[in-house]
Amino acid sequence: CISLLSCRHALQLNVIATQQLLSLAQQMHHLEAFVHISTAYANCNRKHIDEVIYPPPVEPRKLIESLEWMDDGIVRDITPRLIGDRPNTYTYTKALAEYVVQQEQDKLNIAIIRPSIVGASWQEPFP
């Protein structure tokens, strides 16, 4: 889905929230590592995916600033062009978030995990 809501919402949840967590993490003097949970699909538009962070087509900070002043119609019109050959805004913003995390590697010990699926537990390890 590449709807207007999903573009703004995905950016808020996956990129801006990650930036806020990174900021909080930098204030934690005894933090040993910052582990970011991404998705195996962050780079699903590539035929071969290495264990690297690929540079985004748009600087995340500039995109966030732009979406702040754009009206809904403009955002709706540019969303397909922004995400390019990705299937949705989720995979696009997860890739942007990985880049945001990588930018902090000099300040924090970071790890990025790309699981293929994340599911809830029913009874174990606790209900």
Disulfide bonds with the S-S distance in Angstrom:
none
